């Protein structure tokens, strides 16, 4: 496993998906943001759910997805609902 799987919430499968869509480093993930990264994953895996979006944001912030602030979760949920 690589650099991304060392982040919170990122396991082997999500790391492989990130790599498949051109995101191979934390710097690139942070630059694109969780929403763009999720959209790219969604394009190759239609089963990408809101929990994956939360996981990506948590990874960027360095926290478990369950510890995301309520306002951030609400923002991500609105984004998810607009793109599912």
C-alpha positions as CSV (number, residue, x, y, z in Angstrom):
1,X,0.0,0.0,0.0
2,X,1.1,3.5,-0.6
3,X,1.0,7.0,0.9
4,X,-2.7,7.5,0.8
5,X,-3.6,4.3,2.8
6,X,-1.6,5.8,5.7
7,X,-4.4,8.5,6.0
8,X,-7.4,8.1,8.2
9,X,-10.4,6.4,6.5
10,X,-8.4,5.3,3.4
11,X,-8.0,1.6,2.9
12,X,-6.5,-0.4,0.1
13,X,-9.6,-0.3,-2.2
14,X,-10.1,3.5,-1.9
15,X,-6.4,4.1,-2.4
16,X,-6.6,2.0,-5.6
17,X,-9.6,4.0,-6.7
18,X,-7.8,7.3,-6.0
19,X,-4.8,6.1,-7.9
20,X,-7.0,5.0,-10.8
21,X,-8.3,8.5,-11.2
22,X,-4.9,10.2,-11.0
23,X,-4.7,11.0,-7.3
24,X,-1.6,9.3,-5.9
25,X,-0.4,11.7,-3.2
26,X,-1.9,13.5,-0.2
27,X,-0.9,16.8,-1.8
28,X,-2.9,16.0,-4.9
29,X,-5.9,14.9,-2.8
30,X,-5.8,18.0,-0.8
31,X,-5.4,20.2,-3.9
32,X,-8.5,18.7,-5.5
33,X,-10.5,18.4,-2.4
34,X,-12.9,15.7,-1.3
35,X,-15.7,16.7,-3.6
36,X,-13.7,16.5,-6.8
37,X,-11.9,13.3,-5.7
38,X,-15.3,11.7,-4.9
39,X,-16.7,12.8,-8.3
40,X,-13.7,11.2,-10.0
41,X,-14.2,7.9,-8.0
42,X,-18.0,8.0,-8.7
43,X,-17.2,8.1,-12.5
44,X,-15.5,4.7,-12.2
45,X,-17.5,3.2,-9.4
46,X,-21.2,4.1,-9.3
47,X,-21.5,2.5,-5.8
48,X,-19.5,5.4,-4.3
49,X,-21.6,6.5,-1.4
50,X,-21.8,9.5,1.0
51,X,-19.6,7.6,3.5
52,X,-16.8,7.5,0.9
53,X,-17.2,11.3,0.5
54,X,-17.0,11.7,4.3
55,X,-14.0,9.4,4.4
56,X,-12.2,11.5,1.8
57,X,-12.8,14.8,3.7
58,X,-11.7,13.2,6.9
59,X,-8.5,12.0,5.3
60,X,-7.8,15.5,4.1
61,X,-8.5,16.9,7.6
62,X,-6.5,14.1,9.3
63,X,-9.5,12.8,11.3
64,X,-11.9,9.9,11.3
65,X,-15.0,10.5,9.2
66,X,-17.2,10.2,12.3
67,X,-15.4,13.2,13.8
68,X,-16.2,15.7,11.0
69,X,-18.0,18.8,12.2
70,X,-21.8,18.9,11.7
71,X,-21.6,21.8,9.3
72,X,-19.1,20.1,7.1
73,X,-21.2,16.9,7.0
74,X,-24.3,19.0,6.1
75,X,-22.3,20.7,3.3
76,X,-21.0,17.3,2.0
77,X,-24.5,15.8,2.2
78,X,-26.0,18.6,0.1
79,X,-23.3,18.1,-2.4
80,X,-23.8,14.3,-2.5
81,X,-27.6,14.7,-2.9
82,X,-27.0,17.0,-5.9
83,X,-24.7,14.5,-7.6
84,X,-26.0,11.0,-6.7
